[in-house]
């Protein structure tokens, strides 16, 4: 990998960045303990092709770009085994005479060079080295084991399991997995281990956020949550359910013989030399135990506030809040709406040498250099409430609490905010306004809220339209009316910018680039409400929902619906999804 100082100099020399961006990159590199090159890829600061060309010139090797038409024969691809290709980030793509052409992402990797020398000797060939882009490499690595290939392997494992297992005349509803029976299955049935491993690997490969393993009347359904939507990936014979659930329970250190009560657990695996955490929740249904697994991939990349898609009107309020010496900032929304990701982005902005940041998390989703991150363990009595009591003895400037779940944690967090600490946390409410009645419902006295709360945020995640296939249309009828109502309530400045006689919006279509889904990734919608003297007055006098909404509107709060409409007019998201996921203020 090119040294940080060198790549910065090359970028400036090639006029790809200026000195201000260079300084920022070096600072982020130090705080995140990542190379400048890694940050460039994560943040898309310059195009991949521009970066590849700079790297190619530095290493004095040609850059090889791949298109969809470039088909690499399996016999060539497999000259470098999959595990070697993934570990050393390189692939073989062509053989001409006695020359093997190899594309590498890190051509200066000494171990990779030793591997190539061995392959050259074994195959009796010369090696021609090229540079490859990260996206091309990732796409080609998928060719080793497509999901179709994995499905065949799973089917083979299913057949082996059936042939080895004893037939049962019990109905599914009558079957109960005993601890001794389950232990025997896991010990002797390698096919089950293979099936579970394949599902976990495919979830990482496809960037799934959740895995659902669900018993149906005629099958065991496995679904992934991709870009916010559940998609069935696999259907297995129902008789595999006890063994698969038992395997997951063993990984998560859960009670195998407890099938009547929900259980929570977690485990960690190493996939492609990366440590991945999984949060597991079992749930008894009429047809057997359902398992939901949250995939916590720390390598998905930390985001900054700018990366999140926060518009200037919201960013200004957030920056004002985090620059205050004490108080509480709450991020709200349903499960999976990106609340924790937002808090991490804020923490990165606060992460400086002179600031002591301590966090309580369940679990720690991303590790950030410079933060003191602690994982709660409720099973031993170390929960958010007990952790908060200890945190204040660590001389913190900033405290992050993963989630406020109960009255005690809420009271302790409020107390910490009142005693000179900046406190960040999450709460489950429908909108930013809902924070106030929710905290009051958690036995927090109303008079404490104005003194402690400084900012309330709400967010939702919606699908980002695929730039390659989205289709522009004119908004008419009820759609135009909905847009007009949202734009009408904006500030004069924003209203002037976005209000038009005719509105153009975009619809999802579907193409190869987005796997015919019409969306590629997700983008958050935000609403931000700050504490003001007039809001304080409403809280103390009459904090009914109607009064709070009226005050928020008077304050000029841009709601989830309005933020969504603006992003729809900018062509980022579908206006239909905005209307489905949000309500008018």
C-alpha positions as CSV (number, residue, x, y, z in Angstrom):
1,X,0.0,0.0,0.0
2,X,1.3,3.4,-0.9
3,X,2.5,5.4,2.2
4,X,0.0,8.2,3.3
5,X,2.4,11.0,2.7
6,X,3.3,9.7,-0.8
7,X,-0.2,9.2,-2.0
8,X,-1.2,12.7,-0.7
9,X,1.7,14.2,-2.7
10,X,0.6,12.3,-5.8
11,X,-3.0,13.4,-5.4
12,X,-2.0,17.1,-5.1
13,X,0.5,16.8,-7.9
14,X,-2.3,15.3,-10.2
15,X,-4.7,18.1,-9.0
16,X,-7.2,15.6,-7.6
17,X,-7.4,17.2,-4.2
18,X,-6.3,20.5,-2.6
19,X,-4.3,21.1,0.5
20,X,-7.4,21.5,2.7
21,X,-8.8,18.0,1.7
22,X,-5.2,16.6,2.1
23,X,-5.0,17.8,5.7
24,X,-8.5,16.4,6.4
25,X,-7.5,13.0,5.0
26,X,-4.4,12.8,7.1
27,X,-6.3,13.8,10.2
28,X,-9.0,11.2,9.5
29,X,-6.4,8.5,8.8
30,X,-4.9,9.1,12.2
31,X,-8.1,9.2,14.1
32,X,-9.7,6.1,12.4
33,X,-6.4,4.2,12.2
34,X,-6.9,3.7,8.5
35,X,-4.7,4.4,5.5
36,X,-5.5,7.4,3.3
37,X,-6.0,4.9,0.4
38,X,-8.7,3.1,2.4
39,X,-10.5,6.4,3.2
40,X,-10.4,7.4,-0.5
41,X,-12.2,4.2,-1.4
42,X,-14.7,4.4,1.4
43,X,-15.6,8.1,0.8
44,X,-15.4,8.2,-3.0
45,X,-13.4,11.3,-2.8
46,X,-11.9,10.8,-6.3
47,X,-13.0,8.3,-8.9
48,X,-11.7,4.8,-8.8
49,X,-10.2,5.1,-12.2
50,X,-8.3,8.2,-11.3
51,X,-6.9,6.6,-8.2
52,X,-6.0,3.4,-10.2
53,X,-4.1,5.5,-12.7
54,X,-2.1,7.3,-10.0
55,X,-1.3,3.9,-8.4
56,X,-0.3,2.4,-11.7
57,X,2.1,5.2,-12.5
58,X,3.6,4.9,-9.0
59,X,4.1,1.1,-9.3
60,X,5.0,1.4,-13.0
61,X,2.6,-1.3,-14.0
62,X,-0.4,-1.1,-16.4
63,X,-4.0,-0.8,-15.1
64,X,-6.4,-3.5,-16.2
65,X,-10.0,-2.5,-16.4
66,X,-12.7,-5.2,-16.7
67,X,-16.1,-4.9,-18.4
68,X,-19.2,-7.1,-18.2
69,X,-18.1,-8.7,-21.5
70,X,-14.8,-9.9,-20.0
71,X,-15.4,-13.5,-19.2
72,X,-12.6,-15.3,-17.3
73,X,-12.5,-19.1,-18.0
74,X,-12.8,-21.1,-14.8
75,X,-9.6,-23.0,-15.5
76,X,-7.7,-19.7,-15.6
77,X,-9.4,-18.2,-12.6
78,X,-8.8,-21.3,-10.5
79,X,-5.1,-21.2,-11.1
80,X,-5.1,-19.0,-8.1
81,X,-7.4,-20.7,-5.5
82,X,-10.3,-18.7,-4.0
83,X,-8.9,-18.4,-0.5
84,X,-5.5,-17.2,-1.9
85,X,-7.2,-14.7,-4.2
86,X,-9.3,-13.3,-1.4
87,X,-6.4,-13.1,1.1
88,X,-3.9,-11.5,-1.3
89,X,-6.4,-9.5,-3.4
90,X,-5.4,-10.8,-6.8
91,X,-6.8,-12.8,-9.7
92,X,-5.5,-14.6,-12.8
93,X,-7.5,-13.5,-15.9
94,X,-5.5,-14.7,-19.0
95,X,-2.9,-17.1,-20.2
96,X,-1.0,-16.5,-23.4
97,X,1.6,-19.1,-24.2
98,X,3.9,-19.3,-21.2
99,X,2.7,-16.1,-19.7
100,X,0.0,-15.9,-17.0
101,X,-1.6,-12.4,-16.6
102,X,-2.4,-11.5,-13.0
103,X,-4.3,-8.4,-11.7
104,X,-3.4,-7.3,-8.2
105,X,-4.9,-4.7,-5.9
106,X,-1.8,-4.4,-3.7
107,X,1.1,-5.2,-6.1
108,X,3.7,-4.4,-3.3
109,X,2.3,-7.1,-1.0
110,X,5.4,-9.2,-0.3
111,X,3.5,-12.3,0.7
112,X,1.4,-12.1,-2.5
113,X,4.6,-11.8,-4.5
114,X,6.0,-15.0,-2.9
115,X,2.7,-16.8,-3.8
116,X,3.1,-15.7,-7.4
117,X,6.7,-17.0,-7.5
118,X,5.4,-20.3,-6.3
119,X,2.6,-20.4,-8.9
120,X,5.0,-19.4,-11.6
121,X,7.3,-22.3,-10.7
122,X,4.4,-24.8,-10.3
123,X,2.7,-23.8,-13.6
124,X,6.0,-23.2,-15.4
125,X,4.9,-19.8,-16.5
126,X,6.1,-16.2,-16.4
127,X,3.9,-13.7,-14.5
128,X,2.7,-10.4,-16.0
129,X,1.4,-8.2,-13.3
130,X,-1.4,-5.5,-13.7
131,X,-3.2,-3.3,-11.3
132,X,-6.9,-3.9,-10.7
133,X,-9.6,-1.6,-9.2
134,X,-11.4,-2.6,-6.0
135,X,-14.8,-2.8,-7.6
136,X,-13.5,-5.0,-10.5
137,X,-11.7,-7.2,-8.0
138,X,-14.9,-7.7,-5.9
139,X,-17.0,-8.5,-8.9
140,X,-14.5,-11.1,-10.2
141,X,-14.1,-12.7,-6.8
142,X,-17.9,-13.4,-6.9
143,X,-17.2,-15.7,-9.9
144,X,-15.5,-18.2,-7.7
145,X,-18.6,-19.1,-5.9
146,X,-21.8,-17.7,-7.2
147,X,-24.9,-18.2,-5.1
148,X,-26.1,-20.7,-7.6
149,X,-23.0,-22.8,-6.9
150,X,-23.5,-22.4,-3.1
151,X,-27.1,-23.6,-3.6
152,X,-25.9,-26.7,-5.2
153,X,-23.5,-27.3,-2.3
154,X,-26.4,-26.7,0.1
155,X,-28.6,-29.2,-1.8
156,X,-25.8,-31.7,-1.6
157,X,-25.5,-31.2,2.1
158,X,-29.3,-31.6,2.5
159,X,-29.1,-35.0,0.7
160,X,-26.3,-36.1,2.9
161,X,-28.2,-35.0,6.0
162,X,-31.3,-36.9,5.0
163,X,-29.3,-40.0,4.2
164,X,-27.6,-39.9,7.6
165,X,-30.5,-38.9,9.8
166,X,-33.0,-41.4,11.3
167,X,-36.5,-41.2,9.9
168,X,-39.1,-39.7,12.3
169,X,-42.8,-40.5,12.3
170,X,-43.6,-37.6,14.6
171,X,-45.3,-34.5,13.2
172,X,-43.3,-31.3,13.2
173,X,-45.4,-29.8,16.0
174,X,-44.6,-32.8,18.2
175,X,-40.9,-32.8,17.6
176,X,-38.8,-31.3,20.4
177,X,-35.0,-31.1,20.1
178,X,-33.5,-32.5,23.3
179,X,-30.1,-31.2,24.4
180,X,-28.5,-34.6,24.0
181,X,-30.2,-35.1,20.6
182,X,-29.1,-31.7,19.4
183,X,-25.5,-32.1,20.6
184,X,-25.3,-35.4,18.7
185,X,-26.6,-33.8,15.5
186,X,-24.1,-30.9,15.6
187,X,-21.2,-33.2,16.4
188,X,-21.9,-35.7,13.7
189,X,-23.7,-33.7,11.0
190,X,-21.2,-31.7,9.1
191,X,-23.8,-31.0,6.4
192,X,-25.7,-28.7,8.9
193,X,-22.5,-26.8,9.8
194,X,-21.9,-26.4,6.1
195,X,-25.4,-25.1,5.4
196,X,-25.2,-22.5,8.3
197,X,-21.7,-21.4,7.2
198,X,-22.8,-20.9,3.6
199,X,-25.8,-18.8,4.7
200,X,-23.6,-16.6,6.9
201,X,-21.0,-16.2,4.1
202,X,-23.6,-15.3,1.5
203,X,-25.2,-12.7,3.9
204,X,-21.8,-10.9,4.1
205,X,-21.2,-11.3,0.4
206,X,-24.6,-9.7,-0.5
207,X,-24.4,-7.0,2.2
208,X,-27.5,-8.2,4.0
209,X,-28.3,-6.5,7.2
210,X,-30.5,-9.3,8.6
211,X,-31.0,-13.1,8.2
212,X,-34.5,-14.6,8.9
213,X,-34.8,-18.3,9.3
214,X,-38.5,-19.1,9.4
215,X,-40.4,-22.4,9.6
216,X,-43.4,-22.5,7.2
217,X,-46.0,-25.3,6.9
218,X,-44.1,-26.9,4.0
219,X,-40.5,-25.6,4.1
220,X,-37.9,-23.7,6.1
221,X,-37.6,-20.3,4.6
222,X,-34.4,-18.3,4.7
223,X,-34.7,-14.6,3.8
224,X,-32.1,-11.8,3.7
225,X,-32.9,-8.1,4.3
226,X,-31.3,-6.3,1.3
227,X,-31.5,-2.5,0.9
228,X,-34.3,-2.6,3.5
229,X,-36.5,-5.2,1.9
230,X,-36.7,-8.9,2.7
231,X,-36.0,-11.4,-0.1
232,X,-36.3,-15.1,0.0
233,X,-32.9,-16.6,-0.7
234,X,-33.4,-20.2,0.1
235,X,-36.0,-22.8,0.9
236,X,-35.0,-26.0,2.8
237,X,-36.8,-29.1,3.9
238,X,-38.7,-28.5,7.2
239,X,-37.0,-31.4,8.9
240,X,-33.7,-29.5,8.9
241,X,-35.1,-26.8,11.2
242,X,-34.3,-28.3,14.6
243,X,-30.7,-29.0,13.6
244,X,-30.1,-25.6,12.0
245,X,-31.6,-23.8,15.0
246,X,-29.5,-25.9,17.3
247,X,-26.4,-25.1,15.4
248,X,-27.1,-21.4,15.7
249,X,-27.9,-21.7,19.4
250,X,-24.6,-23.5,20.0
251,X,-22.7,-20.7,18.2
252,X,-24.6,-18.1,20.2
253,X,-24.2,-19.9,23.6
254,X,-28.0,-20.3,24.0
255,X,-29.9,-23.1,25.7
256,X,-30.6,-25.8,23.1
257,X,-33.3,-27.5,25.0
258,X,-35.3,-24.2,25.6
259,X,-37.8,-23.9,22.7
260,X,-40.7,-22.3,24.5
261,X,-39.2,-19.0,25.4
262,X,-37.4,-16.3,23.3
263,X,-33.7,-16.1,23.7
264,X,-31.0,-13.5,22.8
265,X,-27.4,-14.2,22.0
266,X,-24.5,-13.2,19.8
267,X,-21.5,-14.7,18.2
268,X,-18.5,-13.8,16.1
269,X,-17.1,-15.5,13.0
270,X,-14.1,-14.9,10.7
271,X,-15.0,-14.6,7.0
272,X,-12.4,-13.6,4.4
273,X,-10.1,-12.8,7.3
274,X,-12.6,-10.3,8.7
275,X,-14.2,-10.6,12.1
276,X,-18.0,-10.3,11.8
277,X,-20.5,-10.0,14.7
278,X,-24.0,-11.5,14.7
279,X,-26.8,-10.7,17.0
280,X,-29.2,-13.6,17.4
281,X,-32.8,-13.6,18.6
282,X,-35.0,-16.8,18.7
283,X,-38.8,-16.6,18.8
284,X,-41.3,-19.5,19.3
285,X,-44.0,-19.7,16.7
286,X,-46.8,-22.2,16.1
287,X,-44.7,-24.0,13.6
288,X,-41.4,-24.0,15.5
289,X,-38.6,-21.5,16.5
290,X,-37.9,-18.6,14.2
291,X,-34.4,-17.1,14.2
292,X,-33.5,-13.5,13.4
293,X,-29.9,-12.7,13.0
294,X,-28.6,-9.1,12.7
295,X,-25.4,-8.9,10.7
296,X,-22.9,-6.4,12.2
297,X,-20.2,-5.9,9.7
298,X,-17.6,-3.4,11.0
299,X,-16.0,-3.4,7.5
300,X,-19.0,-1.9,5.8
301,X,-17.3,1.4,6.5
302,X,-17.8,4.2,9.0
303,X,-19.6,7.3,7.7
304,X,-19.2,11.0,8.5
305,X,-22.1,13.4,8.8
306,X,-21.5,14.4,5.1
307,X,-21.5,10.8,4.0
308,X,-25.0,10.3,5.6
309,X,-26.7,12.6,3.2
310,X,-27.5,15.3,5.8
311,X,-28.6,18.5,4.1
312,X,-27.2,21.9,5.2
313,X,-30.5,22.8,7.0
314,X,-30.1,19.8,9.3
315,X,-26.3,19.8,9.4
316,X,-26.3,23.3,10.9
317,X,-28.5,22.3,13.8
318,X,-26.5,19.1,14.5
319,X,-23.1,20.9,14.5
320,X,-24.5,23.6,16.8
321,X,-25.7,20.9,19.2
322,X,-22.4,18.9,19.3
323,X,-20.4,22.0,19.9
324,X,-22.2,22.6,23.2
325,X,-20.4,21.6,26.4
326,X,-23.2,19.6,27.9
327,X,-26.8,18.3,27.2
328,X,-28.5,15.4,25.5
329,X,-28.8,14.5,21.8
330,X,-31.3,11.8,21.0
331,X,-31.5,9.9,17.7
332,X,-34.9,8.2,17.2
333,X,-36.5,5.8,14.8
334,X,-37.6,2.2,14.4
335,X,-35.2,-0.7,14.5
336,X,-32.8,-0.7,11.5
337,X,-33.3,3.0,10.6
338,X,-29.6,3.8,11.0
339,X,-29.7,5.6,14.4
340,X,-26.5,4.0,15.7
341,X,-24.7,4.8,12.4
342,X,-25.7,8.5,12.8
343,X,-24.3,8.5,16.4
344,X,-21.0,7.0,15.2
345,X,-20.8,9.8,12.5
346,X,-21.3,12.4,15.2
347,X,-18.7,10.8,17.5
348,X,-16.1,10.9,14.7
349,X,-16.6,14.7,14.6
350,X,-16.1,14.9,18.3
351,X,-13.1,12.5,18.4
352,X,-10.2,14.8,19.3
353,X,-7.1,14.5,21.5
354,X,-8.6,16.7,24.2
355,X,-11.9,15.0,24.4
356,X,-12.6,11.9,26.5
357,X,-15.4,9.9,24.9
358,X,-16.8,6.8,26.6
359,X,-19.5,4.6,25.1
360,X,-21.8,1.9,26.3
361,X,-23.0,-0.3,23.4
362,X,-24.8,-3.6,22.8
363,X,-22.9,-4.7,20.9
364,X,-19.9,-2.6,19.8
365,X,-20.7,-2.3,16.1
366,X,-17.7,-0.3,14.9
367,X,-14.4,0.2,16.6
368,X,-13.1,3.7,16.5
369,X,-9.5,4.6,17.4
370,X,-9.6,7.1,20.3
371,X,-12.9,6.1,21.8
372,X,-13.3,4.1,25.0
373,X,-16.0,1.6,23.9
374,X,-17.6,-0.8,26.4
375,X,-20.0,-3.6,25.6
376,X,-22.8,-4.2,28.1
377,X,-23.4,-7.8,29.3
378,X,-26.9,-7.9,30.9
379,X,-26.5,-11.6,31.7
380,X,-23.9,-10.7,34.4
381,X,-25.7,-7.6,35.6
382,X,-23.7,-5.1,33.5
383,X,-26.4,-3.2,31.7
384,X,-26.9,0.4,30.4
385,X,-28.0,1.6,33.8
386,X,-25.1,0.0,35.8
387,X,-22.7,1.0,33.1
388,X,-23.8,4.7,33.3
389,X,-23.1,4.8,37.0
390,X,-19.6,3.7,36.4
391,X,-19.0,5.9,33.3
392,X,-19.3,9.2,35.2
393,X,-16.3,8.1,37.3
394,X,-14.2,7.9,34.1
395,X,-14.0,11.7,33.8
396,X,-15.9,11.7,30.4
397,X,-16.5,14.7,28.3
398,X,-18.9,12.8,25.9
399,X,-21.0,9.8,26.8
400,X,-22.7,7.6,24.2
401,X,-25.4,5.2,25.4
402,X,-26.4,2.7,22.8
403,X,-30.1,2.8,23.7
404,X,-32.4,4.2,26.4
405,X,-34.6,1.2,27.2
406,X,-36.0,1.8,30.7
407,X,-36.8,4.4,33.3
408,X,-33.6,4.0,35.2
409,X,-31.3,4.4,32.2
410,X,-33.3,7.5,31.1
411,X,-33.0,9.1,34.6
412,X,-29.2,8.4,34.7
413,X,-28.7,9.8,31.2
414,X,-30.7,13.0,32.0
415,X,-28.6,13.4,35.2
416,X,-25.4,13.0,33.3
417,X,-26.5,15.7,30.8
418,X,-27.4,18.0,33.6
419,X,-23.9,17.6,35.3
420,X,-21.7,18.8,32.6
421,X,-21.6,15.9,30.0
422,X,-22.6,15.7,26.4
423,X,-24.8,12.6,26.2
424,X,-25.7,10.9,22.9
425,X,-28.2,8.0,22.8
426,X,-31.1,6.4,20.8
427,X,-34.7,6.0,21.6
428,X,-37.6,4.2,19.9
429,X,-40.2,6.8,18.8
430,X,-41.9,7.6,15.6
431,X,-40.6,11.1,15.2
432,X,-38.5,13.8,16.8
433,X,-41.5,15.3,18.6
434,X,-42.3,11.9,20.2
435,X,-39.1,12.1,22.3
436,X,-40.7,14.5,24.8
437,X,-43.8,12.4,25.7
438,X,-41.8,9.2,25.6
439,X,-39.3,10.5,28.2
440,X,-42.2,11.9,30.3
441,X,-43.8,8.4,30.0
442,X,-40.5,7.0,31.4
443,X,-41.0,9.0,34.6
444,X,-38.8,12.0,33.7
445,X,-40.1,15.2,35.2
446,X,-41.1,17.7,32.5
447,X,-39.1,20.5,34.1
448,X,-35.9,18.5,33.6
449,X,-36.3,18.2,29.8
450,X,-35.6,21.8,28.8
451,X,-32.4,21.9,30.9
452,X,-31.1,18.6,29.5
453,X,-32.4,18.0,26.0
454,X,-30.7,20.1,23.3
455,X,-31.5,18.1,20.1
456,X,-33.9,15.5,19.0
457,X,-33.5,13.7,15.6
458,X,-35.6,11.2,13.8
459,X,-34.7,9.2,10.7
460,X,-35.9,6.6,8.2
461,X,-34.0,4.6,5.6
462,X,-35.4,4.5,2.1
463,X,-34.1,2.9,-1.1
464,X,-31.7,5.0,-3.2
465,X,-32.7,5.0,-6.9
466,X,-30.3,3.3,-9.3
467,X,-28.7,6.1,-11.3
468,X,-28.4,3.8,-14.3
469,X,-32.1,3.1,-14.8
470,X,-34.2,5.6,-12.9
471,X,-36.9,7.2,-15.2
472,X,-37.9,10.9,-15.0
473,X,-41.7,11.6,-15.0
474,X,-43.9,14.6,-14.3
475,X,-45.8,14.5,-11.0
476,X,-49.5,15.0,-11.5
477,X,-52.7,14.7,-9.6
478,X,-52.6,13.6,-5.9
479,X,-48.8,13.2,-6.2
480,X,-48.3,16.8,-7.2
481,X,-50.7,17.9,-4.4
482,X,-48.7,16.0,-1.8
483,X,-45.5,17.6,-3.0
484,X,-47.1,21.1,-3.0
485,X,-48.3,20.7,0.6
486,X,-44.9,19.8,1.8
487,X,-43.1,22.5,-0.2
488,X,-45.6,25.1,1.0
489,X,-44.6,24.7,4.6
490,X,-40.8,25.2,4.0
491,X,-38.9,28.3,4.8
492,X,-39.1,31.1,2.2
493,X,-35.5,30.3,1.0
494,X,-36.2,26.6,0.5
495,X,-39.6,27.3,-0.9
496,X,-38.2,29.5,-3.6
497,X,-35.6,26.9,-4.5
498,X,-37.9,23.9,-4.8
499,X,-41.5,25.2,-5.5
500,X,-42.3,24.9,-9.2
501,X,-45.3,24.8,-11.5
502,X,-44.3,21.4,-12.7
503,X,-42.5,18.8,-10.6
504,X,-40.2,16.2,-12.1
505,X,-39.6,13.0,-10.1
506,X,-38.0,9.7,-10.8
507,X,-39.4,6.2,-10.8
508,X,-37.4,2.9,-10.2
509,X,-37.1,0.7,-13.3
510,X,-34.6,-2.1,-12.7
511,X,-31.5,-3.1,-14.6
512,X,-28.4,-5.4,-14.3
513,X,-26.6,-2.7,-12.3
514,X,-29.2,-2.9,-9.5
515,X,-30.2,-6.6,-9.9
516,X,-33.4,-5.4,-11.4
517,X,-34.6,-3.9,-8.1
518,X,-34.6,-0.3,-9.2
519,X,-32.7,0.8,-6.1
520,X,-29.1,0.5,-5.1
521,X,-28.3,1.1,-1.4
522,X,-30.3,3.2,1.0
523,X,-30.3,6.8,2.1
524,X,-31.7,8.3,5.3
525,X,-34.4,10.9,5.8
526,X,-34.0,13.2,8.7
527,X,-36.0,15.6,10.9
528,X,-34.2,17.6,13.6
529,X,-35.9,19.5,16.4
530,X,-33.8,21.7,18.8
531,X,-34.8,22.9,22.2
532,X,-35.8,26.6,22.2
533,X,-37.3,28.9,24.8
534,X,-40.7,28.7,23.1
535,X,-40.6,24.8,23.1
536,X,-39.5,24.9,26.7
537,X,-42.7,26.9,27.5
538,X,-44.9,24.4,25.7
539,X,-43.3,21.5,27.6
540,X,-43.9,23.1,31.0
541,X,-47.4,24.4,30.3
542,X,-49.1,21.8,28.0
543,X,-47.0,19.1,26.3
544,X,-49.8,17.6,24.3
545,X,-48.9,16.2,20.9
546,X,-50.9,18.9,19.1
547,X,-49.1,21.7,20.9
548,X,-45.7,20.1,20.3
549,X,-46.4,19.7,16.6
550,X,-47.6,23.3,16.3
551,X,-44.5,24.6,18.0
552,X,-42.2,22.4,15.8
553,X,-44.0,23.8,12.7
554,X,-43.6,27.4,14.0
555,X,-39.9,26.7,14.6
556,X,-39.6,25.7,10.9
557,X,-38.6,22.1,11.5
558,X,-38.2,20.2,8.3
559,X,-40.0,17.0,8.8
560,X,-39.2,13.5,7.5
561,X,-41.8,13.9,4.8
562,X,-40.4,17.3,3.7
563,X,-36.8,16.0,3.7
564,X,-37.9,13.1,1.6
565,X,-39.8,15.2,-0.9
566,X,-36.7,17.4,-1.4
567,X,-34.5,14.3,-2.0
568,X,-37.1,12.9,-4.4
569,X,-37.1,16.2,-6.4
570,X,-33.3,15.9,-6.5
571,X,-33.7,12.4,-8.1
572,X,-32.2,10.5,-5.2
573,X,-35.2,8.5,-4.1
574,X,-38.7,7.6,-5.2
575,X,-41.5,10.0,-4.1
576,X,-43.8,7.0,-3.7
577,X,-41.6,5.5,-1.1
578,X,-41.4,8.8,0.7
579,X,-45.2,9.0,0.9
580,X,-45.3,5.4,2.1
581,X,-42.7,5.7,4.8
582,X,-43.6,9.2,6.2
583,X,-46.6,11.2,7.3
584,X,-47.4,14.9,7.1
585,X,-46.6,16.9,10.1
